[in-house]
Amino acid sequence: MNKEEILLKNFTLLSKDAKKNKDALKSAINQLIEINPKLGIRCWEECINDNLSEIEEEFGKDEFSYNNLGYYLIKDFEMDFCEKEYFKGALDEFAKNKSLLDIIYTKSPIYNYFGARYAISFLIRADRLQEADNILSAIYKNKTFSDYSYMWDSIIDMFKYEDEYNPGAYFSNSLTQPDHIRDFCIGWIERIKDEEEQASAMTFAMQMF
């Protein structure tokens, strides 16, 4: 039995009580995403959907209740997965899964330090704008999220990574971007309804010029 088979077998067992086994479950999905992105993302979505009746109690709130499974399966898992360097191999599966994006970013609470900032920044730098668009679309539909300036500050600041996702070493490359990248970012920033948030985000965007 190989590593993937063992992890999948353990995932099936652990997911029967996601709250009790949350840490081991996160590790199993983490490792599955790393070695088989399609399977790992599918397992994450399956785990969320199996517990959706409890998670959806928190839809529309500013934060998850600490003991709600959404706090672990969405808030905690999202940050832990999306900030990892290996997650760039799963971005195709993740960014095209609109039903998963809808649950994680449109319906669930979004916290300041959420992992999609890494994914969006990398996708924009890699000129994979449709995938970045999918994630941003889900975020902008969220009725309680308001920290757009911080999100765009983070996205643009990570342009210094160039073709790296989330490097362990310090990178300080220029934030300057070509016209079509700047236009893409500015277009999304102009959709921010709060004038102060938009002005702040636009100020950070000027670093691209």
N, C-alpha and C positions, 0 to 999 in steps of 0.2 A: 504493500500500500504506500503510495507516494504522499508527499506533503499536502498537496491540494486535496486529495481524497480524505486524509485525516482531518484537515481543517473543515471541510464541508460536512463530514460526519459529525464533528464536534459542534459546528454551527447549528445543525438540525436539532441536536440535543439541547444545547444551551438556550436556543431561541424559544423553547417552550416556557421558560421563566426568565424573560429578558431583564426584569428588574433585579432579581437575585443574582443573575450571571452577567450583569452589564459590563464589567471590566474584561472578563474572559471573552465575552461576545464581541466587544470592540476590538480586541486583539485578533480574534479569528477573522473578522471582516477586514480589518487593516491588512493582515497578511494575504488574504484572498485578493484584495484590490491590487496589491503589489505584484502578485504572480499571475493573476488572471483578472484584469480589470472588469471585463464584461460580467464575469461570475460574481465578483466582489460587489459591484454596484447592484446587481440583481438581488443578492442576499441582503444588502442594506435596505433596499426598497421593500423587499418581502417582510423584513423584520418590522419596519415602520407600518406597513399595511396591516400586518397581523395584530398590531396594537393601536390601530387608528382610532378605535372608539374611545380610548382613554386620552390619546394625544389631542384629538379634536376638541376636547373640552377647553383647551387652552388657546384655540384659534382666536385671533383678534385681540389677544392680550399683549401688554408690553413685555412681559417676561413669562417664562414657564414657572409654575410652582415647582419647588425644588424636588419634590417626590414624584412629580408627574413623569411618566416615561419619556415624554417629549424632551425634557431637560437632558436626558442621557442620549436617546436615540437620534435626536436632531441637533440640539445645541452643542452638546459635548462631542458627539461623533463627527459632526460637520467640521468643527474647528480642527479636531485631531487629524482627520483625513485630508482635508483640503489644503492644509499648510505644509504637508509633507512633499518633499522633492519628487518622490515616485508618483504622486497623484497626477502629474502631467500626462502619464501614460493612460490614465482613466478619463481624461477630460472629454474625449469624443463620446464615450458612453454616458458620462454625467451630463454634459451640456445639451445633448439631444433628447434626454429623458424629461420631457416637459411635465409629465405628471408628477415625477419626483421633485422637480424644481418648484412646482406649484405648492406642494405640501411644505417643503423646507423654507422657501423664501416668500411666497405670497400669503400663505395662511398662518404660518407659525411666527412667533416672535423672532425678530432679528436683533442680535446683540451687536454692540459697537465692534468688538473684536471677533468678527466672524470670518471663516476661512475663505469664502468666495472671493474676497479681495485679492488673494493670491491667484486664484484661477482666472478671474477677469483680467487682471494685469498681464498675466502671461499670454492669454489668448489674444489680447489686443496687440502686444509686442510681436506675437507670432503671426499677425495678420489673419487670424482666424476670427473675423469680426462677427460672423453669423452665430458662432457658438457663444461669444461674449454677449451678443445681443440677446440670446435666449435667457441667459442668467440675469442680465440687467432688467429685462422685461418682467421677469418674475419678481425681482426685488422692488421695482417701481410700482407694482400693483399692490404691495403690502400697505395696509391702511394705517399701521401704527409706526412704521419705521420713518425716522426723520433725520438721521445723522448722515446725510448725503455728503456734506463737506468733508467729514472725516474719511468716509469711504473713498472719495475721489482723491483726497490727499494721499492716502495709502496706495491706491492704484497707480497714481502718477509717480509717486516716490519710488515704487518698485520697478519703474522703467530703467533705473540704473542697473538692474540685473541683466539687461539685454536678453540673451537667449537662455539664461538660467531661470529656473522656477523659483526656488527659495534656497539659495546657496548658504552653506554654513559659514563661508568666509565673507568678508566685507567687500561689497562692490560699490564703486562710485562713478559709474559711467554717466555720460551726459543724458539729461532727461529730454533733450530735443528730439522731436519726432517728425516724420514726413507729413505732408499736407493731409493725406487721406486719414491718417491716424488722428491727427489733431481735429479734423472735421468730425470724425466719429465721436470722440470724447466731448467736444463742444456741443454737438447735437444732443447728446444725452444730458449734459449739464443744463442745457437750456430748458429741459423738461421738468426740472426741479421747481415745484410750485412755491415753496417758501423763498422769498426774495433774499433774505440774509444767507440762507444755506446755499442758494445759487451763486450769490456774490462771492462767498467764501470758496466754493468749489471752483468757480471761474478764476479766482486769484491763483489757486494752486495750479490750474491748467495753464496759466501763462508761463510756467516753467518749461513747457514743451516748445516754446517759441524762441 
